[in-house]
C-alpha cells in the first residue's frame, strides 16, 4: 500500500510540472497582483449574495440588488484579458486531467464509470468484485 501512495505522490509531482499547470499558477499570481480591487469586490458581492440566499433566497428583499451587484462585479473581473486566459488554461488542464483519469480507470477496469467530455456519468457499467 505504501508503494501505491508513493507512486501517487510521484504522479502528483509530474502533474505539478505540467506546463499548463504552471501557466495557471503564473496567471493566478498575475491576476492576484493586478486585480486586487476587482477580486475583493467580487468576493464581497459573492459573500453578500450567499448570505441573502441563506436568509431567504429569492424572497429576500435585497435579492435583486445582490444579484445585480454580483453580476456587475463578476462582469468587471471576468472581462479582464488575464482572467480570460486563466480560465482557458484551467479548462485545458481540466480536460487533460479527465483524459488521464479515464485512461487510469480503463487500465484498472473497463466497467468503472467515468464522466464523458461533458462531465456526465452515463448509466450502466459498474465494477463488480466476485
Helices and strands as residue ranges (DSSP letters): H 2-17, H 19-34, H 36-55, G 57-59, H 63-78, H 81-108
